[in-house]
């Protein structure tokens, strides 16, 4: 694997931890890279603090941590970790999500040394609480906006990849898959009858995604092109190809989604590829009445509480629900018997004053 941090620049114990994550826990290259980046920053912070180096200087980014050994790690305390989190917040400007990820990396590393390798008598990170994250409601396209996006692809008749792009956006809007999952689909991952396909999600975990009629038709149209004479000589197992006849990249997919969002007049709402995943999940739950536990499996979530964000219905849905109350159509009192609330309050006040 090729990580974001060169392994030779890291302490031996951190390299061993990376191998453990890859081999024993089957963590993805991206996940391990994030752990290594966080641990490098953590050890740089400790070394910079000890050497009185400016934390915001270029010198900080050049600190060599390869010499950090077990004796140094044994002296790290819970207070050191708290100081690092304060640094991440105050100097690096990390929000709760970024701080949580850094803490998760540190916790994972110390747990490995304490439990798996039994090199530490105590784990200084074990009782540190994860920073609370603001639970923001996901942004998503409405049904009407989703149709506008699909129409934008249909109407882009000058595009040579219109059929491919339509299939990609249809899968996003209907299946709620991640962009990394979509670009990783191979031809043999798709059922011969286009009934389902297999995607590889986080942690290299595979799951089956069942296809509805819209997905089947969009893929059938693309298959006629993908397996036709144009691509007959291509030695690639990838389902979706770029214009260079190679597996399509994440960046290319992101670009084409932004392109069609703009053509549909939706770019000002700051939507993204991931928002299409939110759209599929939200529409399935709110409109399709899909059970949240089924939705969890469709999206490939590990925990149910991750999926439950979609149970927060929109204000419009709540407003419509109020109108469905059988008492909603009841008429108010006749005007002769009606006293405005503000007038009644004035009368009550005057009575209180007199008494």
Secondary structure, DSSP 8 states (H G I E B T S, - for coil): ---SS-GGGS-HHHHHHHHHHHHTS---HHHHHHHHHHHHHHHHHHHHHHHT--TTSTTGGG---TT--HHHHHT--HHHHHHHHHHHHHTS---HHHHHHHHHHHHHHHHIIIIIS---SS-TTTT---------------HHHHHHHHHHHHT-TT-TTHHHHHHHHHHHHHH---HHHHHT-BGGGB-TTSSEEEEE-GGG-EEEEE--HHHHHHHHHHHHHHTSGGGTT----BSSB-TTSSB--HHHHHHHHHHHHHHTT-GGG---HHHHHHHHHHHHHHTS---HHHHHHHHT-SSHHHHGGGGS--HHHHHHHHHTSGGGG-----GGG---HHHHHHHHHHHHHH-
